[in-house]
Amino acid sequence: MAKAGYDPRAMPKFFGTLDQKTQLNMSDNAYLPSFIMTHPLSSERLSEAQSRANSYPTLSLNSQRHQLNFELLKWRLKVLSNQTTENELVVTAAKNKGAEMALAYWYARQSRYQEAQNRLNKLKQTAISTSAADKMNFDILLAITEAQIAGFQDKWELAEKTLTPYYNLYPERRDLKLLMADTWLQLGKYNEVVTLMKPIVQSRPHDLEGLYRIQRAYELMAIDTKTSSNEPASQVLVKDIAAINALRYRAKGELWRGKYNDALVSLQQAKKQVEELSTSGNTVTFNPKPLLANINSEMAEVKTARDFRP
């Protein structure tokens, strides 16, 4: 830990917290023998960790690696999980950039947009004197915060403009992709959302956030696509296929949530719609076989998961 730039004294502190929680559990559940615990603690182990940690020189906050990133994420998490107050944020923000960025987000959630913007303007003038990696992460999280604050005000074009430079520079970052997808959903760019999210769910089939955004894009595509009796058959087909795919991706999410019966209902409805579409005179060029094959495969996957017994 010391060689990696972390404070080795955090280890005995963690052991102390773990020991305290263990004692609380024992008081609730009577005596718990150490041999059934995954991490049994003892006074000797705690004192040895403390002794070894004390043998290393104390690191100042400025010399600890990743300290800025830690503070940025720590305070953001405290705001998102409602574990802080305005007063604590204001006091801490005077000397902590993570708390100040979290305070800007907190103000926006309270619809205090001018105060949020004032904090953002101040943060944009901040000179990061640590590593280039810290500067990069600071800038990205600041852009994410600014885009979210714009979204709170329904300024989605501004959110897109704020995110685009970072999205283009760091296309591998999932957080930027998810927020860009949310922005495009609001701007009606549904095909872009599907294109953006599909690689995520292909590499991480259990990614519920990615699955939901694809599902929502197809739902809105099916709802927003304008059709009439005078529309060409291809336009009607787009709307119908979007509705079918919305059901398929809803089923994928239900599968990973363990809602197997709900997933099967969604897939059965999707299959029914494909079969009805294939017999419609307006879509003579539609070949239902590939789509039906995919749905049947997905139904088999759900049934296998439902029926699995370890």
C-alpha positions as a printed NumPy array, in Angstrom:
array([[  0.   ,   0.   ,   0.   ],
       [  2.783,   2.4  ,   0.863],
       [  4.621,   1.763,  -2.404],
       [  1.381,   2.406,  -4.331],
       [  1.034,   5.805,  -2.664],
       [ -1.681,   4.914,  -0.166],
       [ -1.591,   5.504,   3.564],
       [ -0.727,   2.143,   5.213],
       [ -2.377,   3.348,   8.439],
       [ -5.706,   2.87 ,   6.681],
       [ -5.275,  -0.911,   7.11 ],
       [ -5.395,  -0.996,  10.939],
       [ -8.2  ,   1.582,  10.813],
       [-10.148,  -0.75 ,   8.564],
       [ -9.426,  -3.689,  10.868],
       [-10.713,  -1.618,  13.792],
       [-13.963,  -0.855,  11.945],
       [-14.355,  -4.506,  11.006],
       [-13.74 ,  -5.558,  14.61 ],
       [-16.335,  -3.08 ,  15.859],
       [-18.937,  -4.395,  13.414],
       [-18.098,  -7.956,  14.429],
       [-18.677,  -7.148,  18.085],
       [-22.039,  -5.579,  17.225],
       [-23.05 ,  -8.689,  15.283],
       [-22.043, -10.887,  18.191],
       [-24.196,  -8.897,  20.585],
       [-27.137,  -9.362,  18.241],
       [-26.598, -13.017,  17.49 ],
       [-24.975, -14.189,  20.73 ],
       [-21.547, -15.819,  20.536],
       [-20.149, -16.356,  17.033],
       [-17.162, -18.73 ,  16.996],
       [-14.188, -17.41 ,  15.065],
       [-13.723, -20.606,  13.04 ],
       [-16.904, -19.889,  11.028],
       [-15.862, -16.297,  10.284],
       [-14.215, -15.511,   6.963],
       [-11.936, -12.856,   8.532],
       [-11.447, -13.573,  12.235],
       [ -9.77 , -10.753,  14.114],
       [ -7.712, -10.684,  17.26 ],
       [ -5.997,  -8.044,  19.367],
       [ -2.656,  -9.447,  18.188],
       [ -3.605,  -9.019,  14.54 ],
       [ -4.779,  -5.464,  15.108],
       [ -1.655,  -4.48 ,  17.031],
       [  0.626,  -6.104,  14.442],
       [ -1.062,  -4.165,  11.611],
       [ -0.737,  -0.933,  13.58 ],
       [  2.939,  -1.622,  14.365],
       [  3.784,  -2.378,  10.747],
       [  1.903,   0.687,   9.491],
       [  3.747,   2.93 ,  11.953],
       [  7.067,   1.786,  10.535],
       [  6.355,   3.778,   7.35 ],
       [  6.724,   7.558,   7.15 ],
       [  3.517,   9.55 ,   7.305],
       [  2.306,  10.73 ,   3.923],
       [  0.901,  14.215,   3.588],
       [ -2.419,  14.549,   1.807],
       [ -0.71 ,  16.253,  -1.118],
       [  1.722,  13.39 ,  -1.583],
       [ -0.863,  10.627,  -1.552],
       [ -1.713,   9.401,  -5.012],
       [ -5.32 ,   9.644,  -6.187],
       [ -6.315,  11.838,  -3.237],
       [ -8.171,  14.286,  -5.493],
       [-10.022,  11.501,  -7.302],
       [-10.947,   9.966,  -3.98 ],
       [-12.395,  13.225,  -2.686],
       [-14.305,  13.861,  -5.918],
       [-15.971,  10.462,  -5.81 ],
       [-16.418,  10.37 ,  -2.039],
       [-18.433,  13.583,  -1.917],
       [-20.359,  12.791,  -5.062],
       [-21.369,   9.47 ,  -3.523],
       [-22.392,  11.18 ,  -0.282],
       [-24.712,  13.502,  -2.207],
       [-26.174,  10.736,  -4.385],
       [-26.875,   8.574,  -1.328],
       [-28.235,  11.482,   0.751],
       [-25.537,  11.099,   3.424],
       [-24.618,  14.76 ,   3.728],
       [-26.207,  18.149,   4.325],
       [-25.95 ,  21.572,   2.759],
       [-24.113,  22.899,   5.791],
       [-21.513,  20.131,   5.705],
       [-21.006,  20.628,   1.969],
       [-20.627,  24.401,   2.275],
       [-18.118,  24.137,   5.128],
       [-16.066,  21.421,   3.44 ],
       [-16.211,  23.058,  -0.005],
       [-14.055,  25.905,   1.3  ],
       [-11.055,  23.575,   1.192],
       [-12.195,  20.522,  -0.78 ],
       [-12.897,  20.513,  -4.539],
       [-14.777,  17.24 ,  -4.322],
       [-17.233,  18.739,  -1.842],
       [-17.557,  21.883,  -3.951],
       [-18.452,  19.914,  -7.07 ],
       [-20.91 ,  17.833,  -5.075],
       [-22.421,  21.044,  -3.692],
       [-23.032,  22.345,  -7.226],
       [-24.913,  19.129,  -8.01 ],
       [-26.818,  19.369,  -4.702],
       [-27.919,  22.938,  -5.484],
       [-29.194,  21.836,  -8.9  ],
       [-31.235,  19.019,  -7.355],
       [-32.858,  21.656,  -5.159],
       [-33.595,  23.798,  -8.271],
       [-31.135,  26.434,  -7.034],
       [-29.586,  26.738, -10.457],
       [-27.836,  30.085, -10.099],
       [-25.981,  28.893,  -7.004],
       [-25.069,  25.687,  -8.841],
       [-23.753,  27.707, -11.785],
       [-21.713,  29.933,  -9.488],
       [-19.982,  26.87 ,  -8.072],
       [-19.388,  25.474, -11.559],
       [-17.846,  28.752, -12.716],
       [-15.497,  28.718,  -9.74 ],
       [-14.5  ,  25.099, -10.37 ],
       [-13.732,  25.864, -14.02 ],
       [-11.089,  28.327, -12.823],
       [ -9.446,  25.695, -10.627],
       [ -5.822,  24.901, -11.397],
       [ -5.075,  21.228, -10.733],
       [ -1.458,  20.952,  -9.606],
       [ -1.293,  17.169,  -9.236],
       [ -0.889,  14.531, -11.943],
       [ -2.216,  14.665, -15.487],
       [ -4.498,  11.736, -14.641],
       [ -6.011,  13.718, -11.759],
       [ -6.544,  16.698, -14.055],
       [ -8.243,  14.5  , -16.64 ],
       [-10.586,  12.899, -14.115],
       [-11.386,  16.272, -12.571],
       [-12.289,  17.732, -15.975],
       [-14.425,  14.732, -16.944],
       [-16.38 ,  14.687, -13.696],
       [-16.842,  18.45 , -13.915],
       [-18.261,  18.04 , -17.44 ],
       [-20.553,  15.25 , -16.252],
       [-21.774,  17.414, -13.376],
       [-22.328,  20.385, -15.68 ],
       [-24.265,  18.228, -18.163],
       [-26.443,  16.809, -15.406],
       [-27.194,  20.279, -14.091],
       [-28.158,  21.324, -17.625],
       [-30.424,  18.283, -17.791],
       [-32.171,  19.265, -14.568],
       [-33.145,  22.455, -16.414],
       [-34.178,  20.598, -19.61 ],
       [-31.255,  22.186, -21.465],
       [-30.398,  18.987, -23.289],
       [-28.67 ,  20.658, -26.225],
       [-26.293,  22.265, -23.723],
       [-25.767,  18.909, -22.025],
       [-24.872,  17.331, -25.37 ],
       [-22.492,  20.18 , -26.213],
       [-20.785,  19.857, -22.829],
       [-20.309,  16.097, -23.069],
       [-19.308,  15.788, -26.742],
       [-15.611,  16.793, -26.459],
       [-15.004,  14.309, -23.637],
       [-17.098,  11.597, -25.266],
       [-14.973,  11.973, -28.416],
       [-11.716,  11.873, -26.445],
       [-12.59 ,   9.032, -24.072],
       [-14.971,   6.715, -25.964],
       [-14.12 ,   3.844, -23.618],
       [-15.688,   5.514, -20.567],
       [-18.998,   3.922, -19.659],
       [-20.136,   6.847, -17.496],
       [-19.879,   9.259, -20.423],
       [-21.713,   6.826, -22.696],
       [-24.599,   6.374, -20.283],
       [-25.057,  10.095, -19.76 ],
       [-24.785,  10.778, -23.49 ],
       [-27.439,   8.115, -24.073],
       [-29.722,   9.829, -21.555],
       [-29.175,  13.115, -23.373],
       [-29.922,  11.627, -26.778],
       [-33.097,  10.016, -25.462],
       [-34.306,  13.493, -24.52 ],
       [-33.286,  14.885, -27.917],
       [-35.048,  12.121, -29.854],
       [-31.84 ,  10.566, -31.206],
       [-33.035,   7.022, -30.63 ],
       [-30.953,   5.248, -33.274],
       [-27.833,   6.864, -31.845],
       [-28.71 ,   5.518, -28.397],
       [-29.11 ,   1.979, -29.72 ],
       [-25.809,   2.191, -31.629],
       [-24.034,   3.553, -28.542],
       [-25.401,   1.026, -26.045],
       [-25.262,  -2.203, -28.065],
       [-21.471,  -2.703, -27.69 ],
       [-21.861,  -2.279, -23.922],
       [-24.506,  -5.004, -23.591],
       [-22.654,  -7.265, -26.019],
       [-19.563,  -7.189, -23.815],
       [-21.606,  -7.086, -20.573],
       [-24.91 ,  -8.918, -21.185],
       [-25.906,  -8.24 , -17.555],
       [-25.502,  -4.462, -17.855],
       [-28.976,  -3.372, -16.748],
       [-28.248,   0.314, -17.328],
       [-27.323,  -0.341, -20.946],
       [-30.255,  -2.699, -21.493],
       [-32.725,  -0.185, -20.104],
       [-31.512,   2.601, -22.382],
       [-31.843,   0.415, -25.474],
       [-35.297,  -0.671, -24.354],
       [-36.316,   2.94 , -23.779],
       [-34.926,   4.047, -27.157],
       [-36.994,   1.407, -28.952],
       [-40.082,   2.281, -26.9  ],
       [-39.826,   5.957, -27.794],
       [-39.076,   5.066, -31.411],
       [-42.283,   3.035, -31.549],
       [-44.305,   5.799, -29.872],
       [-42.849,   8.805, -31.685],
       [-42.699,   7.373, -35.213],
       [-45.512,   9.054, -37.099],
       [-47.57 ,   6.782, -39.338],
       [-50.796,   7.116, -41.259],
       [-52.744,   5.251, -43.896],
       [-50.781,   7.142, -46.528],
       [-47.359,   6.266, -45.101],
       [-45.186,   3.789, -47.024],
       [-45.024,   0.251, -45.683],
       [-41.379,   0.729, -44.686],
       [-42.333,   3.466, -42.233],
       [-44.981,   1.269, -40.63 ],
       [-42.432,  -1.543, -40.417],
       [-39.929,   0.637, -38.525],
       [-42.547,   1.397, -35.875],
       [-43.538,  -2.26 , -35.492],
       [-39.97 ,  -3.574, -35.357],
       [-39.117,  -0.968, -32.716],
       [-42.011,  -2.188, -30.548],
       [-40.837,  -5.79 , -30.929],
       [-37.249,  -4.891, -30.007],
       [-38.461,  -2.904, -26.995],
       [-40.121,  -6.102, -25.727],
       [-36.972,  -8.129, -26.409],
       [-34.685,  -5.787, -24.481],
       [-37.203,  -5.492, -21.67 ],
       [-37.065,  -9.298, -21.437],
       [-33.252,  -9.211, -21.265],
       [-33.44 ,  -6.88 , -18.287],
       [-36.089,  -9.013, -16.612],
       [-33.913, -12.093, -17.137],
       [-30.976, -10.547, -15.274],
       [-33.289,  -9.405, -12.478],
       [-34.495, -12.977, -12.032],
       [-38.017, -12.168, -13.248],
       [-38.179, -15.153, -15.548],
       [-41.937, -15.34 , -16.009],
       [-42.13 , -11.635, -16.832],
       [-39.328, -12.099, -19.358],
       [-41.205, -14.944, -21.032],
       [-44.388, -12.885, -21.215],
       [-42.475, -10.07 , -22.953],
       [-40.888, -12.487, -25.418],
       [-44.168, -14.237, -26.129],
       [-45.752, -10.868, -26.905],
       [-42.803, -10.   , -29.167],
       [-43.17 , -13.323, -30.98 ],
       [-46.895, -12.755, -31.449],
       [-46.261,  -9.343, -32.955],
       [-43.677, -10.772, -35.379],
       [-46.113, -13.446, -36.518],
       [-48.875, -10.895, -37.018],
       [-46.48 ,  -8.619, -38.888],
       [-45.434, -11.424, -41.222],
       [-49.042, -11.946, -42.349],
       [-49.74 ,  -8.255, -42.892],
       [-50.24 ,  -7.228, -46.477],
       [-48.447,  -3.919, -45.868],
       [-45.082,  -5.519, -45.185],
       [-44.602,  -8.019, -48.009],
       [-40.818,  -7.503, -47.957],
       [-40.495,  -8.404, -44.27 ],
       [-38.711, -11.698, -43.542],
       [-39.706, -12.804, -40.022],
       [-37.383, -15.819, -39.788],
       [-34.217, -14.15 , -38.355],
       [-36.216, -12.218, -35.766],
       [-38.232, -15.261, -34.764],
       [-35.029, -17.292, -34.441],
       [-33.573, -14.659, -32.095],
       [-36.718, -14.568, -29.98 ],
       [-36.886, -18.364, -29.739],
       [-33.232, -18.448, -28.675],
       [-33.894, -15.79 , -26.031],
       [-36.906, -17.714, -24.732],
       [-34.78 , -20.843, -24.423],
       [-32.153, -18.871, -22.498],
       [-34.77 , -17.604, -20.045],
       [-36.221, -21.092, -19.528],
       [-32.753, -22.518, -18.899],
       [-32.096, -19.875, -16.235],
       [-35.539, -20.368, -14.689],
       [-35.213, -24.137, -14.488],
       [-31.6  , -24.236, -13.299],
       [-31.075, -26.021, -10.003],
       [-27.588, -25.833,  -8.413]])
